[in-house]
Amino acid sequence: MMSDVLKYNAPLRADGFTFRRFFAAHDRCAMKVGTDGVLLGAWTPLAGAVNILDIGTGCGLIALMMAQRSDDSVWVDGIELDERAAGQARENASLSPWRQRIRIVHGDILDPCAIASLGNPTVDAAGHGRPAGDATAYYDLIVSNPPFFPGGVACGSAERERARHTSGLTHERLLEVARTLLAPRGLFSMVLPADIGERVISLAQRHGWHLRYRTDVVDRPGKAAHRMLLALSPAPGEVELTDMALRDVDGSYSAAYRALAGDFYLHMAGVATPCRNQNTDDRSNTARP
């Protein structure tokens, strides 16, 4: 509804990213708002999901996008290992139009106690009661913008290293834990570098997953794919394969990307990233330290 669209008569804040319907503060998070998260949050097939889990929610960006795209019957949980980031995600959720149906949990998704807490009765970001559950409750949809670099590359802080490196949460372990929490016909959606995505698909298929959706993302037409959006399921079904360019040859946002993310960004006509005065960490940039 337009009644909960943010008003912009105040200057844009520098401690996060202003979207059309919510603000995502990220100054206490190791990984900032970037194109990868926006792509995943806008692209992920909702497929009638009622219970959604965001693994490694960071500042809560993807959880907030899932809430924006769904109706009031949908519950969204986010779990985050870093305590400061989890606190910021909880604050972002509490200030959003969907605070009554977003819950942020601080914990390690590999810890059985943290998994159990996802199913236990608790309160949402606004202090409202959530429906009771149990530790074996299924999610219809799980999303994750996971770490994808192997360990060994210094990142400047322990928090940033955990966010970027797979040394703690490998893709194999991520697939295993997602399988334990996902409904039999649910979807597990991720964004990954294209080469790593190919390896994750092979790994997933060896563990009984089925590829259901895949979109190869290029920066501009004629360039090699640098990101892969994929959705896996324990159940077989038709496979949808697509590709998308983020920008046209002149550098402006492509019609496909505007159609995908236009409900979230403030401005999508220019060449540069929207809200240029905001400090964003665009993980779609292929040049990294």
C-alpha positions in Angstrom: 0.0 0.0 0.0 1.1 3.5 -0.7 0.4 4.5 2.9 3.5 2.8 4.1 5.9 4.1 1.4 8.7 6.1 3.0 8.6 9.9 2.7 11.8 11.6 1.4 11.6 15.2 2.5 14.6 14.5 4.8 18.1 14.0 3.5 19.1 10.4 2.6 20.9 8.8 5.5 24.5 7.7 5.0 24.4 4.8 7.5 22.5 2.5 5.2 20.4 2.2 2.0 17.0 3.8 1.4 14.6 1.7 -0.6 11.1 2.6 -1.7 9.3 1.1 1.3 12.0 0.6 4.0 15.4 1.7 5.1 18.2 -0.8 5.7 20.8 0.5 8.1 24.0 -1.5 7.6 26.8 0.5 9.5 27.1 -2.3 12.1 27.2 -5.1 9.5 30.4 -6.6 8.0 28.7 -6.9 4.5 26.8 -3.9 3.3 23.7 -3.7 1.1 24.7 -4.6 -2.5 23.4 -5.8 -5.8 23.7 -9.5 -4.9 21.2 -9.2 -2.0 18.8 -7.1 -4.1 18.9 -9.6 -6.9 18.2 -12.5 -4.7 15.4 -10.7 -2.8 13.7 -9.6 -6.0 14.2 -12.8 -8.0 13.5 -15.6 -5.6 10.3 -17.5 -6.5 7.8 -17.2 -3.6 5.8 -20.1 -4.9 3.0 -19.7 -2.4 5.4 -19.8 0.6 3.9 -19.1 4.0 7.0 -19.6 6.2 10.3 -18.2 4.9 13.8 -18.4 6.4 16.8 -16.1 5.5 20.0 -17.8 6.5 22.8 -15.3 7.2 20.4 -12.3 7.1 23.0 -9.7 7.7 21.2 -6.3 8.1 17.9 -8.1 7.2 17.7 -6.9 3.6 16.5 -10.1 2.0 14.1 -10.8 4.9 12.6 -7.3 4.4 12.3 -7.8 0.7 10.5 -11.2 1.2 8.1 -9.4 3.5 7.4 -6.6 1.0 6.7 -9.1 -1.7 4.3 -11.3 0.3 1.0 -10.8 2.0 0.1 -10.6 5.7 -0.3 -14.4 6.0 3.5 -14.9 5.4 6.0 -15.2 8.3 9.7 -14.4 7.7 12.5 -15.5 9.9 16.1 -14.4 9.6 19.1 -16.0 11.4 22.4 -14.2 11.7 25.7 -15.4 13.3 27.1 -11.9 14.1 25.5 -10.4 17.1 25.9 -6.7 16.0 24.4 -7.5 12.6 21.5 -9.4 14.1 20.8 -6.5 16.4 20.8 -4.1 13.4 18.5 -6.5 11.4 16.1 -6.6 14.3 16.0 -2.8 14.4 15.5 -2.5 10.7 12.6 -5.0 10.9 11.1 -3.1 13.8 11.0 0.1 11.8 9.5 -1.5 8.7 5.8 -1.8 7.7 6.1 -5.6 8.2 7.5 -5.6 11.8 4.6 -7.9 13.0 5.7 -10.8 10.8 9.5 -10.6 10.7 11.6 -12.3 13.4 15.4 -12.1 13.7 17.3 -14.7 15.6 20.9 -14.4 16.6 22.7 -17.7 16.3 24.7 -20.2 14.2 22.5 -22.1 11.7 24.8 -25.1 12.3 24.1 -25.1 16.1 21.1 -27.4 17.0 20.1 -25.0 19.7 19.8 -22.1 17.2 17.8 -24.4 14.9 15.5 -25.3 17.8 15.0 -21.6 18.6 13.6 -21.1 15.1 10.7 -23.4 16.0 10.0 -22.1 19.5 7.3 -19.6 20.3 8.7 -16.1 20.5 7.9 -12.5 19.7 8.5 -10.6 16.5 10.4 -7.3 16.1 7.5 -5.3 17.4 6.9 -7.5 20.5 3.9 -9.3 19.1 3.4 -13.0 19.7 4.2 -15.4 17.0 2.5 -18.8 16.4 3.9 -21.6 18.4 6.0 -24.2 16.6 8.6 -26.9 17.2 12.2 -27.6 16.2 11.1 -29.7 13.3 8.8 -27.2 11.7 9.3 -26.8 7.9 9.9 -23.7 5.9 8.4 -23.5 2.5 11.2 -21.3 1.3 14.8 -20.8 2.4 16.9 -18.0 1.0 20.6 -17.3 1.5 23.3 -14.9 0.1 26.0 -17.2 1.4 29.8 -16.7 1.9 31.6 -18.0 -1.2 35.4 -17.4 -0.8 37.6 -20.1 0.6 39.5 -19.2 3.8 42.9 -17.7 3.7 42.3 -14.3 2.2 42.6 -11.6 4.9 39.5 -9.3 5.2 40.5 -6.9 7.9 38.0 -8.1 10.5 36.7 -11.3 11.9 33.2 -10.3 11.2 33.9 -9.6 7.5 35.8 -12.8 7.2 32.9 -14.9 8.5 30.6 -13.1 6.1 32.8 -13.6 3.0 34.5 -17.0 3.6 33.1 -20.6 3.6 35.6 -21.8 6.3 32.8 -22.0 8.9 29.7 -22.6 6.7 30.7 -24.6 3.7 28.2 -25.0 0.8 27.9 -28.7 1.6 26.9 -28.0 5.2 24.6 -25.2 4.1 22.8 -27.7 1.8 22.6 -30.2 4.6 21.0 -27.8 7.1 18.6 -26.4 4.5 17.5 -29.9 3.7 16.6 -30.5 7.4 14.5 -27.3 7.6 12.8 -27.3 4.2 9.4 -28.7 3.4 9.5 -31.7 1.0 8.4 -29.6 -2.0 10.0 -26.3 -0.8 12.6 -24.2 -2.5 16.1 -23.2 -1.4 17.3 -20.0 -3.3 20.8 -18.6 -3.4 23.0 -16.1 -5.3 26.6 -17.1 -6.1 29.4 -16.2 -8.5 28.8 -18.1 -11.7 31.7 -20.5 -11.5 30.9 -21.4 -7.9 27.2 -21.8 -8.8 28.1 -24.5 -11.3 30.0 -26.4 -8.6 27.1 -25.9 -6.0 24.6 -27.3 -8.5 26.7 -30.4 -9.1 27.2 -30.8 -5.3 23.5 -30.4 -4.6 22.5 -32.9 -7.3 24.9 -35.5 -5.7 23.0 -34.9 -2.4 19.6 -35.5 -3.9 18.6 -31.9 -4.7 16.9 -30.9 -8.0 17.5 -27.7 -9.9 14.2 -25.9 -10.5 15.2 -22.3 -11.4 18.4 -20.7 -12.7 19.1 -17.2 -14.0 22.6 -16.3 -15.3 23.4 -12.7 -14.7 25.7 -10.6 -16.9 26.6 -7.0 -16.3 26.0 -6.0 -20.0 25.0 -7.9 -23.2 27.9 -9.8 -24.6 29.7 -10.2 -21.3 30.3 -13.4 -19.5 27.9 -14.3 -16.6 29.3 -13.2 -13.3 26.4 -14.2 -11.0 24.0 -17.1 -10.8 20.6 -17.1 -9.1 19.4 -20.6 -8.5 16.6 -22.3 -6.7 16.8 -26.0 -5.6 14.2 -28.3 -4.3 14.1 -31.8 -2.7 11.3 -32.6 -5.2 11.8 -33.0 -9.0 9.9 -30.7 -11.4 10.2 -28.6 -14.5 13.4 -26.5 -14.8 13.3 -22.9 -15.7 16.5 -21.5 -17.2 16.9 -17.8 -18.0 19.5 -15.1 -18.3 19.5 -11.4 -17.6 21.7 -8.3 -18.2 21.8 -5.7 -15.4 22.6 -2.9 -17.8 22.2 -2.1 -21.5 25.2 -1.3 -23.7 25.0 2.4 -22.8 25.3 1.6 -19.1 21.7 2.3 -18.1 19.7 -0.3 -16.2 18.2 -2.8 -18.5 14.4 -3.2 -18.9 14.7 -6.7 -17.3 16.4 -5.4 -14.2 14.1 -2.5 -13.9 11.1 -4.8 -14.1 12.7 -7.1 -11.5 13.9 -4.6 -8.9 11.9 -1.5 -9.7 9.5 -2.0 -6.7 12.5 -1.6 -4.4 14.9 1.0 -5.7 14.2 4.7 -5.5 15.7 5.5 -8.9 16.5 3.2 -11.8 17.0 5.4 -14.8 20.6 6.4 -14.3 23.9 4.7 -15.0 25.2 4.7 -11.4 23.9 2.8 -8.5 20.7 4.5 -7.0 21.2 6.8 -4.1 24.9 7.5 -4.9 25.5 9.3 -1.7 25.0 6.1 0.3 27.8 3.8 1.2 27.0 0.4 -0.4 29.2 -2.7 -0.7 28.2 -4.0 -4.1 29.1 -7.7 -4.1 28.4 -7.9 -7.8 31.7 -6.2 -8.5 34.1 -8.9 -9.7 37.1 -7.0 -8.4 37.7 -7.8 -4.8 40.6 -7.7 -2.4 
